Amino acid sequence: MKTHARGLAVVENTIDIRSSREDVFDYCVDLTHEPEWNPKAKRVEKASSGPIGLGTRYEAEFLKGSPTTIEFVRFERPAAWDSVGRSRRLDARSEGRVSALEDGARLLMRMELRPKGTLRLLLPILGRFMHRQQERNLAAIREALEGSSRSAARR
């Protein structure tokens, strides 16, 4: 799904993963893993102390020279999380939902992207581009979880 209205691009993708709901959730909310599955993630570091949960903050760089601060504003393990990311060039709200399947979990990721400045001119193509990018990202998450020794060890 991709739409663009009122300066906003909305991207939603779903994938089924042969891994436990908890493993999928934990892998996805530890944003330090993001460079493993998102080629656009140049750097991601946890900026707050303590365990990952509501209010956890990360500092990331996706666009060169445009640092992004990401914060969890909803955290309900192992079912759902929402985060808000802010940078000079783009604001993003991301949602993740993990539901149990008989042989694994279904991961739904939804992003609302609000570009700023000259990046707004790309809004009509941003949704399409990000939808394809997110499809690849979710496939890489599935590969990391299904192919990892941690998943194999639990079988």
N, C-alpha and C positions, 0 to 999 in steps of 0.2 A: 504494500500500500504506500502510495506517495501522493501527497497533495501539497499545494502551495496557495495559501490565502493569507491576507493580512500580514504579509512580511514573514511568513512562517512556512517552513518545509517540514512535513511530517513523514517519517519513514518507519515502517513496521515490518518485521521479519520474524519467522518462526522456524524452529528446527527440532527434530527429535534426536535425542542422544541416549545411547545405551550406557547410562551411568546413573548413579543414585541422584535423587533430587537434591540432597545435601551437598554432594560433590559438585554438581553443576552450579548451585547457588554460591558455595564457598569460592570456587574458582573464579566466577564472574565478578563477585564483589571485591576480590583482592585485585584492585586495579593495577598493581605492580606486574600482574601477568599480561596486561594489555599489549605490550610490545611483542609478545609471543604470537598473538593472533591478529593484531591490527597493524598493518605496515605503515599506517599514518602516525602511529604513536612513536614519537622520537624519544620521549622520556616521560616516565611516570614514577613519582616518589610519594610515599605516604608522609603527610605533613603534620598529622596529629598523633598524639601518643595513645597507648592503650589498644585494646582489641578493636577489630573492625566492627562498626555498628552505626547507629543513628548519630549524625554529627561528624563522623570520620571525614577528614579532608585529605585531598591529594593535590599535588602540584604536577602539572603535565604540560607537555609541549607537543602539539599536533601540527601547527603551522609555524614555520621557522620565525623566531622573534616574537611570537605571540603566546606567552605563557597562559595557561588555563588553570583556574582553581575549580576543583570538583568537590562537592559535599553531598553526603547522603542525607536526604531529608525524609526518607521513609526507609525502614529496615525491619522486615518481618521474615526472619530465617525460618524455614527454607523456601518460602513462597514468593516474596516480592521485595523489591527495593526501588526507590526513586532517587535520582541524583540531579543536582543542578550544577552546570558548568558555566563559568563566565570567563571570557577573555576580551581583549580589546576589539577583536574582529567578529566574534560569534558568541552568542549565548545558546545553551542547549539544556533541555530537560530530557533526561533519559529514564525509562522505566524498564525493569526486568521482571518477568513473571516466570516461575518454574512450577509446572504441574506434574504430578506423578502419572506415569504410564505403566502398563503391565511389565514392560521390559526396559524401563528407564525413565526418562523425563522429557518433557516438552519445554523448550526455552523460547519465550517470546520477548523480543527486545523492540522497544518503541522509542524513537527520538523525535523531539520537536526542536528544530534548528531555526534560530533567529539571527541571520547574518546582519552585520553592521557595516556602515560606510560603503565603500566600493564593492564589497563582497555581496551586498544586496542585489547588485545587478545580475549576479549569477543565480538568483533564487529559482528561476524557471528550470534550470538544469541541475541545481544542487540536489533536489529530491531524487531525481532519476539516478544521478551519480552515486549518492549515498545509499540508495536502495541496493544497487549492485555491489557496492563496497561492503555493506552490511551482510549480504548473502555470503560473500567470501569470508567475512569475519566469523560468522556463525559456523560455517563449515570448518574453519580452522579451530574454533573452540571444540566442536565435536571431535575432530581429529586428536586434539591435545588430550581430551578426557577419555576417549575410547582407546587411544593408543598408548596411554600413559601406564607406567608400571603400577601406579597407585590404584588405577581401576582394575588392572589384571590381578593385583594382589588381593582384592576384595571379592573376587569371583569364586 
